[in-house]
């Protein structure tokens, strides 16, 4: 019996198990996920343009997109105006965004939040473009369909670009 060999029924040692089968691994993953989620809470964008759907162009502040406060905005609404049109089951918000910078943007997007008569958000309308050149204008048409097209008011959520 001095020359016994290990049989197939010998239990595996704990450190031979794959990493994802260890309970501590999953506890670690959940903790990291919770920490990342908590760090993202509270990120908000302040709207700059609001309006009611009265088919008149509402006046509003320019939408700023800049990393520094009190600097020239990279992109803004030209003439601070957006017009709304409801037609054939669709709501279209139109306006012009100007690139004030000397930089080409490979992508730009404008987003509007849509609200019902009670002030509840019912959806969004957005439009995007590619290759926005410096010192040029972009005529956007942000469209919403179906139940979102019956919005009573809207506000500019953000203008993003890269």
C-alpha positions as CSV (number, residue, x, y, z in Angstrom):
1,X,0.0,0.0,0.0
2,X,3.0,2.3,0.0
3,X,2.7,2.9,-3.7
4,X,-0.9,4.1,-3.8
5,X,-1.9,6.4,-6.6
6,X,-4.6,9.0,-6.7
7,X,-7.9,7.7,-8.1
8,X,-10.4,9.7,-10.2
9,X,-12.6,9.9,-7.1
10,X,-10.1,12.1,-5.3
11,X,-11.7,15.6,-4.8
12,X,-10.1,18.6,-6.6
13,X,-8.3,21.1,-4.5
14,X,-10.0,24.4,-4.0
15,X,-7.4,26.4,-5.9
16,X,-7.7,24.2,-9.0
17,X,-11.3,25.5,-9.6
18,X,-11.8,28.1,-12.4
19,X,-11.9,31.7,-11.1
20,X,-15.5,32.3,-12.1
21,X,-16.7,29.4,-9.9
22,X,-15.4,31.1,-6.8
23,X,-18.1,33.0,-4.7
24,X,-15.6,35.8,-3.8
25,X,-15.1,36.5,-7.5
26,X,-18.9,37.3,-8.0
27,X,-19.0,39.3,-4.8
28,X,-16.1,41.4,-6.2
29,X,-17.8,41.8,-9.6
30,X,-21.1,43.0,-8.0
31,X,-19.3,45.5,-5.7
32,X,-17.4,47.0,-8.6
33,X,-20.6,47.2,-10.7
34,X,-22.4,48.9,-7.9
35,X,-19.6,51.4,-7.4
36,X,-19.5,52.3,-11.1
37,X,-23.3,52.8,-11.2
38,X,-23.3,55.0,-8.1
39,X,-20.6,57.2,-9.6
40,X,-22.7,57.8,-12.7
41,X,-25.8,59.0,-10.7
42,X,-26.4,62.7,-10.8
43,X,-25.1,63.4,-14.3
44,X,-27.6,65.8,-15.8
45,X,-27.8,68.2,-18.7
46,X,-29.5,71.5,-18.2
47,X,-31.9,72.3,-21.1
48,X,-31.5,75.6,-22.8
49,X,-34.5,75.7,-25.2
50,X,-38.1,75.1,-24.4
51,X,-41.3,75.7,-26.2
52,X,-45.0,74.9,-26.5
53,X,-46.3,73.4,-29.8
54,X,-48.1,76.5,-31.0
55,X,-46.5,76.5,-34.4
56,X,-44.6,79.6,-33.6
57,X,-40.8,79.7,-33.3
58,X,-40.1,80.1,-29.5
59,X,-37.2,82.4,-28.5
60,X,-34.7,80.8,-26.2
61,X,-31.1,80.9,-25.0
62,X,-28.4,79.5,-27.2
63,X,-27.4,75.9,-26.6
64,X,-23.9,75.8,-25.5
65,X,-21.5,73.0,-26.0
66,X,-18.2,73.8,-24.5
67,X,-15.8,72.4,-21.9
68,X,-15.1,75.8,-20.4
69,X,-17.7,78.2,-18.9
70,X,-18.0,81.7,-20.4
71,X,-16.2,80.7,-23.6
72,X,-17.5,80.8,-27.2
73,X,-19.8,77.8,-27.7
74,X,-18.6,75.2,-30.1
75,X,-22.1,74.5,-31.4
76,X,-25.2,76.6,-30.8
77,X,-28.7,77.2,-32.2
78,X,-28.6,79.9,-34.9
79,X,-31.0,82.8,-34.0
80,X,-32.0,80.9,-30.9
81,X,-35.1,79.5,-32.6
82,X,-36.7,76.2,-33.1
83,X,-40.0,75.7,-35.0
84,X,-42.4,72.8,-34.5
85,X,-44.7,71.2,-37.0
86,X,-47.2,68.4,-36.5
87,X,-48.2,66.6,-39.7
88,X,-49.2,63.1,-40.8
89,X,-48.7,61.5,-37.3
90,X,-45.2,63.0,-36.9
91,X,-43.8,65.9,-34.9
92,X,-40.8,67.6,-36.5
93,X,-38.7,70.2,-34.7
94,X,-36.5,72.2,-37.1
95,X,-33.8,74.8,-36.7
96,X,-30.2,75.5,-37.5
97,X,-27.1,74.7,-35.5
98,X,-23.9,76.6,-36.2
99,X,-20.4,75.3,-35.7
100,X,-18.6,78.3,-34.2
101,X,-15.3,76.4,-33.8
102,X,-12.4,75.8,-36.2
103,X,-12.7,72.1,-35.7
104,X,-14.3,69.4,-37.9
105,X,-16.8,67.3,-36.0
106,X,-17.2,63.8,-37.4
107,X,-20.6,63.5,-35.6
108,X,-23.1,65.9,-34.1
109,X,-26.5,65.2,-32.6
110,X,-29.3,67.4,-31.2
111,X,-31.8,65.9,-28.7
112,X,-35.1,67.2,-27.5
113,X,-37.3,65.9,-24.6
114,X,-41.0,65.8,-25.4
115,X,-43.7,66.4,-22.8
116,X,-47.5,65.9,-22.6
117,X,-49.9,68.6,-21.4
118,X,-49.3,67.5,-17.8
119,X,-45.5,68.0,-18.0
120,X,-44.7,64.3,-18.1
121,X,-41.9,63.3,-20.5
122,X,-43.4,61.1,-23.3
123,X,-40.4,60.7,-25.5
124,X,-37.6,62.3,-27.5
125,X,-36.9,63.8,-30.9
126,X,-33.4,63.8,-32.3
127,X,-31.4,64.3,-35.4
128,X,-27.7,63.8,-36.3
129,X,-25.2,64.6,-39.0
130,X,-21.7,63.6,-39.9
131,X,-18.7,65.7,-40.9
132,X,-19.8,69.1,-39.6
133,X,-17.2,71.5,-41.0
134,X,-15.9,74.6,-39.1
135,X,-17.9,77.8,-39.4
136,X,-20.8,76.0,-41.2
137,X,-24.5,75.6,-40.4
138,X,-26.5,72.4,-40.1
139,X,-30.3,72.5,-40.7
140,X,-31.7,69.8,-38.4
141,X,-35.1,68.0,-38.5
142,X,-35.6,66.2,-35.2
143,X,-38.6,63.9,-35.7
144,X,-40.9,61.9,-33.4
145,X,-43.6,59.5,-34.5
146,X,-46.7,57.8,-33.0
147,X,-47.8,58.8,-29.5
148,X,-44.7,61.1,-29.1
149,X,-45.9,63.2,-32.0
150,X,-48.8,64.4,-29.8
151,X,-46.4,66.3,-27.5
152,X,-47.6,69.6,-25.9
153,X,-44.2,71.0,-25.3
154,X,-40.5,70.3,-25.8
155,X,-37.1,71.3,-24.5
156,X,-33.6,71.0,-25.8
157,X,-31.9,68.2,-23.9
158,X,-28.4,68.5,-25.4
159,X,-26.2,69.0,-28.4
160,X,-23.4,66.5,-28.6
161,X,-20.5,66.2,-30.9
162,X,-17.1,64.6,-31.4
